[in-house]
Amino acid sequence: MNKIVADAAAAIRDISDGATIMLGGFGLCGIPENCINALVEKGTKDLTCISNNAGVDDFGLGLLLKTKQIRKMMSSYVGENAEFERQLLSGELEVDLIPQGTLATRIQMAGMGIPAFFTPAGYGTEVGIGKEVREFNGKMHLLENALYADFAIVKAWKGDRFGNLVFRKTTRNFSTSMAKAGTITIAEVEELVEPGELDPDTIHVAGIYVHRIFQGVGYEKRIERRTVAIRN
């Protein structure tokens, strides 16, 4: 039951070239910084990355884009990353832009064991090209498949050696769903505690979904876009 590994390098040791990985986070909030840095150092390439966004040029998934280790991005919002834009427009990067709600639901369905679902989001747009369409209650819907990954990587506030996870506020974002959709789920945490220290009523992801866990270091907790008011 002890799922602790030494560090990020040990946690991502078997992520090989061509793997599909999910990475939790929203903007730069709650991203698995240590594991991303370890993947950069390991040099794993041809990755398919499923994430709400693509970080910024010098942080988060932007680091993997900079070293061209990502072959395909499946994302919702990518507007803060100039390198992403450059690779997309030059044809260097394959991109699947997915409506945010659809992205979240596709991940949730994978965790629930439901292979596909119908949604009205994207009907009549490029999102719907080539997809099955059905009418429900007078409204057209697209068939969307559940979204699975070889590895799901998340960052939590606290965790124990059984893999139980607690997130702080908006850092939950996509992570709680992704943790249930990966064949192997890796969690890095700010604080690693002993079993029994976490209140069962506060646990957001049960340890049964987590395969490896470690205490991370050096978290920067950046703000993606800082906007301040000018005081008179």
Beta strands, then each sheet from edge to edge (+ up, - down):
strand 1: 20-23
strand 2: 47-50
strand 3: 70-75
strand 4: 94-97
strand 5: 116-119
strand 6: 133-136
strand 7: 139-145
strand 8: 149-160
strand 9: 165-166
strand 10: 182-193
strand 11: 212-215
sheet 1: 4+ 3+ 2+ 1+ 8+ 9-
sheet 2: 4+ 3+ 2+ 1+ 8+ 10+ 11+
sheet 3: 5+ 7- 6+
end
